[in-house]
Amino acid sequence: MTPKRKKILIALSAVVFLFLGYRIFIAVSNGSGDKKSLEDEGIPVMTSPVSIDDIDNIISMTGDTYPNVGVEIVSKVTGRIEDIKVGIGDKVKKGDVLAVIEHKNAELKVREAEAALKVALANLEKAKSTLEREKAEYESAEALYKNGMISNEEYRKEKEQYLSAMSSLKLAQAQANDEKRAKLEIAKKELADCWIRSPINGIVTRQNVDIGTMVYSSGGGSKPLFTVENLEKIKVLVKVPAKFASYVKLGQKGEIIVPAMGDKVFVGKVTRVSPSLDQNTRSAVAIVQIDNSDMELKSGLFVEVRIYTETVKNALLIPRRAVFRKASDNYVFVFNEGKAKLRKLKTGIISGDYIQVIAGLNKDEEVIVSNRTRLYDGIKVRKVVL
């Protein structure tokens, strides 16, 4: 490269350097001016007035739905299903027949027990007659013995026959009134148990047998034949964490949200609260009962549960986004005559997007809800509306 060409390149580089330096200077100067101008005009902020409204303290959990009453019906006798009277979805009343088990043998046992009782009753009448006769003969022998008209041996024999007749009567009474009658009652009950009946009003929700199915008595570990549930009311079982357990009380409002039904909401109340915590889950069981007279809800649903533990009337409320933490306390910036004023708060219930203010604000004030990171106490601000 020639010396002349080298000088030209150096000159061009110097010009470019000066040009870039000038642009940077202009940019910095303009930026400083914009910042100063912004501070003069005030930081743009959005505000929200302090409102007065009711606010609820809500505990949110999950739970499962159960029938108000549900019964798994088992057989009390062993046999084969002869007839089915109902199916899944059928409404039944207490005492309605659900199924019939073959009962010929049970009927035979009843007839045998009736015959045995009849014989026992006849024996009882015979024993009564025998006792009356032996009693009369004994009393006659006793009188004769006292007058020395019969020997001691004859008197002793009559007495033994009388005592034997008394024992025979007691035995006959036991057989007729206790043993044989009890066997008849047992046989009748076994026959009656061949008709499987619903113990409650409700709906058949499960059927595990058909005609011809062999079933076994409940003492043999038999499986349920039917399940009948009363769904006029639905119970929602929830496990309340230990930190919230003391706040849940009987009668409190409870809502359930059912995801499977498009987040539909049903309202009920707390009807049961366990007085102790589960050692494994460290939670207390609570039951929210929901009216289900229209049969819209089913048992076995997963639901979200909200329990309203407290309601504060006419509370001072502000948006949660206006509040920030500083040194373990809550603060807001209040819009006051074009300036941001830092204010310490005492807060209460948080519900949704709002928080209750217990102390630190008045109902006619406005709080700043935007640009908080650019603010400090006393800085000039101006309200903007989007």
TISEVO-915113 format. One record per residue (C-alpha): z, x, y; chain; residue in one letter. Coordinates in nm, 2 decimals, decimal comma. Layout:
N
      up    east   north  chaine  residu
       Z       X       Y       A       A
...
***
This chain:
386
      up    east   north  chaine  residu
    0,00    0,00    0,00       A       M
   -0,10    0,14    0,34       A       T
    0,16    0,18    0,62       A       P
   -0,02   -0,08    0,83       A       K
   -0,02   -0,34    0,56       A       R
    0,35   -0,27    0,49       A       K
    0,44   -0,33    0,86       A       K
    0,26   -0,66    0,85       A       I
    0,46   -0,78    0,54       A       L
    0,79   -0,68    0,70       A       I
    0,70   -0,87    1,02       A       A
    0,61   -1,18    0,82       A       L
    0,94   -1,16    0,63       A       S
    1,13   -1,14    0,95       A       A
    0,96   -1,45    1,09       A       V
    1,03   -1,65    0,77       A       V
    1,39   -1,54    0,77       A       F
    1,43   -1,64    1,14       A       L
    1,27   -1,98    1,07       A       F
    1,50   -2,06    0,77       A       L
    1,80   -1,95    0,97       A       G
    1,70   -2,19    1,25       A       Y
    1,66   -2,48    1,01       A       R
    2,00   -2,42    0,85       A       I
    2,16   -2,40    1,19       A       F
    2,00   -2,73    1,30       A       I
    2,11   -2,90    0,97       A       A
    2,47   -2,78    1,01       A       V
    2,47   -2,88    1,37       A       S
    2,34   -3,23    1,29       A       N
    2,59   -3,27    1,00       A       G
    2,88   -3,18    1,22       A       S
    2,76   -3,42    1,48       A       G
    2,72   -3,70    1,22       A       D
    3,08   -3,64    1,10       A       K
    3,22   -3,64    1,44       A       K
    3,02   -3,95    1,53       A       S
    3,15   -4,12    1,21       A       L
    3,51   -4,04    1,30       A       E
    3,46   -4,17    1,65       A       D
    3,31   -4,50    1,53       A       E
    3,56   -4,53    1,24       A       G
    3,53   -4,49    0,86       A       I
    3,36   -4,80    0,73       A       P
    3,59   -5,00    0,50       A       V
    3,60   -5,34    0,33       A       M
    3,92   -5,54    0,35       A       T
    4,09   -5,83    0,17       A       S
    4,35   -6,06    0,32       A       P
    4,69   -6,10    0,16       A       V
    4,67   -6,43   -0,02       A       S
    4,94   -6,68   -0,14       A       I
    4,90   -6,83   -0,48       A       D
    5,08   -6,87   -0,82       A       D
    5,07   -6,58   -1,06       A       I
    5,14   -6,57   -1,43       A       D
    5,29   -6,29   -1,63       A       N
    5,08   -6,29   -1,95       A       I
    5,13   -6,10   -2,28       A       I
    4,80   -6,06   -2,47       A       S
    4,79   -6,01   -2,84       A       M
    4,59   -6,11   -3,15       A       T
    4,68   -6,34   -3,43       A       G
    4,56   -6,56   -3,72       A       D
    4,55   -6,94   -3,76       A       T
    4,74   -7,12   -4,04       A       Y
    4,77   -7,49   -4,13       A       P
    5,09   -7,67   -4,00       A       N
    5,16   -7,74   -4,37       A       V
    4,97   -7,59   -4,66       A       G
    5,04   -7,65   -5,03       A       V
    4,89   -7,48   -5,34       A       E
    4,91   -7,74   -5,62       A       I
    4,97   -7,61   -5,97       A       V
    4,99   -7,80   -6,30       A       S
    5,33   -7,88   -6,45       A       K
    5,18   -7,93   -6,80       A       V
    4,93   -7,75   -7,02       A       T
    4,61   -7,93   -7,11       A       G
    4,24   -7,97   -7,03       A       R
    4,11   -8,14   -6,71       A       I
    3,98   -8,49   -6,80       A       E
    3,88   -8,62   -6,46       A       D
    3,84   -8,50   -6,10       A       I
    3,91   -8,75   -5,82       A       K
    3,85   -8,54   -5,51       A       V
    3,65   -8,25   -5,37       A       G
    3,67   -8,00   -5,09       A       I
    3,68   -8,16   -4,75       A       G
    3,83   -8,49   -4,88       A       D
    4,12   -8,64   -4,69       A       K
    4,41   -8,73   -4,91       A       V
    4,75   -8,90   -4,86       A       K
    5,08   -8,81   -5,02       A       K
    5,08   -8,93   -5,38       A       G
    4,70   -8,96   -5,41       A       D
    4,56   -8,85   -5,75       A       V
    4,35   -8,53   -5,73       A       L
    4,28   -8,48   -6,10       A       A
    4,38   -8,61   -6,45       A       V
    4,48   -8,39   -6,75       A       I
    4,42   -8,51   -7,11       A       E
    4,73   -8,71   -7,20       A       H
    4,70   -8,86   -7,55       A       K
    4,96   -8,63   -7,69       A       N
    5,19   -8,70   -7,39       A       A
    5,16   -9,07   -7,46       A       E
    5,25   -9,02   -7,82       A       L
    5,56   -8,82   -7,73       A       K
    5,67   -9,11   -7,51       A       V
    5,63   -9,36   -7,79       A       R
    5,82   -9,13   -8,03       A       E
    6,10   -9,09   -7,78       A       A
    6,11   -9,47   -7,72       A       E
    6,14   -9,53   -8,09       A       A
    6,41   -9,27   -8,13       A       A
    6,60   -9,42   -7,84       A       L
    6,57   -9,77   -8,00       A       K
    6,72   -9,63   -8,33       A       V
    7,00   -9,47   -8,13       A       A
    7,08   -9,79   -7,95       A       L
    7,09   -9,98   -8,29       A       A
    7,32   -9,71   -8,42       A       N
    7,54   -9,75   -8,11       A       L
    7,57  -10,13   -8,17       A       E
    7,66  -10,07   -8,54       A       K
    7,92   -9,81   -8,44       A       A
    8,07  -10,06   -8,19       A       K
    8,10  -10,32   -8,47       A       S
    8,25  -10,08   -8,71       A       T
    8,50   -9,97   -8,45       A       L
    8,61  -10,33   -8,38       A       E
    8,66  -10,39   -8,75       A       R
    8,85  -10,07   -8,81       A       E
    9,06  -10,13   -8,51       A       K
    9,17  -10,47   -8,64       A       A
    9,24  -10,33   -8,98       A       E
    9,44  -10,04   -8,84       A       Y
    9,65  -10,27   -8,61       A       E
    9,72  -10,50   -8,92       A       S
    9,82  -10,20   -9,13       A       A
   10,04  -10,07   -8,85       A       E
   10,24  -10,40   -8,84       A       A
   10,27  -10,40   -9,22       A       L
   10,39  -10,04   -9,23       A       Y
   10,66  -10,11   -8,97       A       K
   10,78  -10,39   -9,19       A       N
   10,78  -10,17   -9,50       A       G
   10,51  -10,38   -9,67       A       M
   10,27  -10,09   -9,73       A       I
   10,31   -9,73   -9,82       A       S
   10,28   -9,44   -9,58       A       N
    9,96   -9,33   -9,77       A       E
    9,79   -9,67   -9,71       A       E
    9,89   -9,66   -9,34       A       Y
    9,76   -9,31   -9,30       A       R
    9,43   -9,40   -9,46       A       K
    9,37   -9,69   -9,23       A       E
    9,45   -9,48   -8,93       A       K
    9,21   -9,21   -9,03       A       E
    8,93   -9,47   -9,08       A       Q
    9,00   -9,60   -8,73       A       Y
    8,99   -9,26   -8,57       A       L
    8,67   -9,18   -8,75       A       S
    8,51   -9,50   -8,62       A       A
    8,61   -9,40   -8,27       A       M
    8,44   -9,06   -8,31       A       S
    8,13   -9,22   -8,46       A       S
    8,11   -9,45   -8,15       A       L
    8,14   -9,15   -7,91       A       K
    7,86   -8,97   -8,10       A       L
    7,64   -9,28   -8,10       A       A
    7,70   -9,33   -7,73       A       Q
    7,60   -8,96   -7,66       A       A
    7,29   -8,99   -7,87       A       Q
    7,18   -9,32   -7,71       A       A
    7,28   -9,27   -7,35       A       N
    7,23   -8,89   -7,32       A       D
    7,02   -8,72   -7,58       A       E
    6,76   -8,98   -7,67       A       K
    6,74   -9,13   -7,33       A       R
    6,70   -8,78   -7,17       A       A
    6,42   -8,70   -7,42       A       K
    6,25   -9,02   -7,33       A       L
    6,27   -8,94   -6,96       A       E
    6,13   -8,59   -7,02       A       I
    5,84   -8,73   -7,22       A       A
    5,77   -8,99   -6,94       A       K
    5,77   -8,71   -6,68       A       K
    5,54   -8,50   -6,88       A       E
    5,30   -8,79   -6,91       A       L
    5,33   -8,86   -6,54       A       A
    5,26   -8,49   -6,46       A       D
    4,92   -8,53   -6,63       A       C
    4,81   -8,70   -6,31       A       W
    4,79   -8,42   -6,05       A       I
    4,89   -8,57   -5,71       A       R
    4,90   -8,44   -5,35       A       S
    5,25   -8,38   -5,22       A       P
    5,14   -8,42   -4,86       A       I
    4,89   -8,59   -4,63       A       N
    4,60   -8,35   -4,56       A       G
    4,26   -8,22   -4,65       A       I
    4,15   -8,06   -4,97       A       V
    4,05   -7,71   -4,86       A       T
    4,01   -7,54   -5,21       A       R
    3,93   -7,67   -5,56       A       Q
    3,96   -7,42   -5,84       A       N
    3,90   -7,65   -6,14       A       V
    3,63   -7,88   -6,29       A       D
    3,62   -8,13   -6,57       A       I
    3,70   -7,94   -6,89       A       G
    3,89   -7,66   -6,73       A       T
    4,20   -7,56   -6,93       A       M
    4,51   -7,54   -6,71       A       V
    4,86   -7,42   -6,79       A       Y
    5,21   -7,52   -6,68       A       S
    5,34   -7,35   -6,37       A       S
    5,60   -7,18   -6,58       A       G
    5,32   -6,99   -6,75       A       G
    5,20   -6,83   -6,43       A       G
    4,91   -7,08   -6,38       A       S
    4,67   -7,05   -6,08       A       K
    4,65   -7,32   -5,82       A       P
    4,43   -7,62   -5,90       A       L
    4,38   -7,73   -5,54       A       F
    4,49   -7,64   -5,19       A       T
    4,58   -7,92   -4,95       A       V
    4,63   -7,84   -4,59       A       E
    4,76   -8,06   -4,30       A       N
    4,55   -7,94   -4,01       A       L
    4,66   -8,19   -3,75       A       E
    4,85   -7,90   -3,59       A       K
    4,76   -7,54   -3,62       A       I
    5,01   -7,25   -3,63       A       K
    4,90   -6,92   -3,48       A       V
    5,11   -6,63   -3,62       A       L
    5,14   -6,33   -3,38       A       V
    5,33   -6,00   -3,39       A       K
    5,49   -5,93   -3,06       A       V
    5,54   -5,56   -2,98       A       P
    5,90   -5,46   -2,94       A       A
    5,86   -5,39   -2,56       A       K
    5,76   -5,75   -2,50       A       F
    5,97   -5,93   -2,77       A       A
    6,26   -6,01   -2,53       A       S
    6,02   -6,19   -2,29       A       Y
    5,89   -6,44   -2,55       A       V
    6,09   -6,77   -2,56       A       K
    6,06   -7,11   -2,72       A       L
    5,86   -7,36   -2,53       A       G
    5,65   -7,11   -2,33       A       Q
    5,28   -7,19   -2,28       A       K
    5,04   -7,02   -2,53       A       G
    4,67   -7,00   -2,52       A       E
    4,43   -6,90   -2,80       A       I
    4,08   -6,78   -2,75       A       I
    3,85   -6,81   -3,05       A       V
    3,57   -6,55   -3,06       A       P
    3,40   -6,74   -3,35       A       A
    3,37   -7,05   -3,13       A       M
    3,22   -6,88   -2,83       A       G
    3,56   -6,78   -2,68       A       D
    3,67   -7,14   -2,66       A       K
    4,03   -7,18   -2,53       A       V
    4,30   -7,40   -2,68       A       F
    4,64   -7,46   -2,53       A       V
    4,97   -7,49   -2,71       A       G
    5,33   -7,36   -2,69       A       K
    5,56   -7,12   -2,86       A       V
    5,76   -7,30   -3,14       A       T
    5,92   -7,01   -3,33       A       R
    6,04   -6,66   -3,24       A       V
    6,19   -6,43   -3,49       A       S
    6,53   -6,30   -3,38       A       P
    6,47   -5,96   -3,54       A       S
    6,20   -5,69   -3,55       A       L
    6,00   -5,59   -3,85       A       D
    6,12   -5,24   -3,95       A       Q
    5,76   -5,13   -4,04       A       N
    5,56   -5,27   -3,74       A       T
    5,84   -5,28   -3,48       A       R
    5,73   -5,62   -3,38       A       S
    5,87   -5,97   -3,38       A       A
    5,69   -6,27   -3,54       A       V
    5,62   -6,56   -3,30       A       A
    5,44   -6,89   -3,37       A       I
    5,22   -7,07   -3,12       A       V
    5,15   -7,43   -3,23       A       Q
    4,82   -7,60   -3,12       A       I
    4,74   -7,97   -3,14       A       D
    4,44   -8,01   -3,36       A       N
    4,41   -8,39   -3,39       A       S
    4,03   -8,36   -3,35       A       D
    4,02   -8,12   -3,64       A       M
    3,82   -7,87   -3,44       A       E
    4,02   -7,56   -3,55       A       L
    4,03   -7,43   -3,90       A       K
    4,28   -7,21   -4,07       A       S
    4,20   -6,85   -4,13       A       G
    4,05   -6,78   -3,79       A       L
    4,11   -6,45   -3,60       A       F
    4,21   -6,54   -3,24       A       V
    4,32   -6,38   -2,92       A       E
    4,65   -6,50   -2,80       A       V
    4,80   -6,52   -2,45       A       R
    5,16   -6,61   -2,40       A       I
    5,27   -6,70   -2,04       A       Y
    5,62   -6,56   -2,01       A       T
    5,67   -6,61   -1,64       A       E
    5,51   -6,80   -1,35       A       T
    5,59   -6,71   -0,98       A       V
    5,50   -6,98   -0,73       A       K
    5,35   -6,90   -0,39       A       N
    5,35   -6,53   -0,45       A       A
    5,19   -6,27   -0,21       A       L
    4,88   -6,14   -0,39       A       L
    4,64   -5,86   -0,32       A       I
    4,35   -5,70   -0,52       A       P
    4,46   -5,44   -0,77       A       R
    4,19   -5,20   -0,65       A       R
    4,37   -5,18   -0,31       A       A
    4,68   -5,02   -0,47       A       V
    4,71   -4,66   -0,56       A       F
    4,99   -4,44   -0,69       A       R
    5,15   -4,16   -0,49       A       K
    5,47   -3,97   -0,60       A       A
    5,55   -4,25   -0,86       A       S
    5,53   -4,52   -0,59       A       D
    5,27   -4,78   -0,51       A       N
    5,09   -4,77   -0,17       A       Y
    4,81   -4,95    0,02       A       V
    4,62   -4,89    0,34       A       F
    4,67   -5,18    0,58       A       V
    4,39   -5,26    0,84       A       F
    4,58   -5,26    1,17       A       N
    4,39   -5,28    1,50       A       E
    4,11   -5,05    1,39       A       G
    4,33   -4,80    1,21       A       K
    4,43   -4,75    0,85       A       A
    4,81   -4,76    0,81       A       K
    4,97   -4,63    0,49       A       L
    5,22   -4,87    0,35       A       R
    5,46   -4,84    0,06       A       K
    5,49   -5,14   -0,17       A       L
    5,72   -5,30   -0,42       A       K
    5,50   -5,48   -0,67       A       T
    5,56   -5,73   -0,95       A       G
    5,34   -5,92   -1,19       A       I
    4,98   -5,79   -1,26       A       I
    4,74   -6,06   -1,37       A       S
    4,36   -6,00   -1,40       A       G
    4,23   -5,85   -1,07       A       D
    4,54   -5,93   -0,87       A       Y
    4,89   -5,79   -0,83       A       I
    5,20   -5,95   -0,69       A       Q
    5,36   -5,79   -0,38       A       V
    5,74   -5,83   -0,36       A       I
    5,80   -5,62   -0,05       A       A
    5,59   -5,42    0,20       A       G
    5,33   -5,67    0,32       A       L
    5,32   -5,99    0,52       A       N
    5,10   -6,29    0,45       A       K
    4,88   -6,24    0,76       A       D
    4,78   -5,88    0,69       A       E
    4,47   -5,73    0,54       A       E
    4,45   -5,44    0,30       A       V
    4,17   -5,19    0,26       A       I
    3,98   -5,21   -0,07       A       V
    3,72   -4,94   -0,03       A       S
    3,68   -4,57    0,08       A       N
    4,04   -4,50    0,01       A       R
    3,98   -4,14   -0,08       A       T
    3,85   -4,07    0,28       A       R
    4,15   -4,23    0,45       A       L
    4,48   -4,10    0,58       A       Y
    4,76   -4,27    0,78       A       D
    4,64   -4,35    1,13       A       G
    4,27   -4,27    1,08       A       I
    4,02   -4,49    1,28       A       K
    3,84   -4,74    1,06       A       V
    3,60   -5,03    1,11       A       R
    3,54   -5,33    0,89       A       K
    3,21   -5,39    0,72       A       V
    3,09   -5,68    0,52       A       V
    2,85   -5,64    0,23       A       L
***
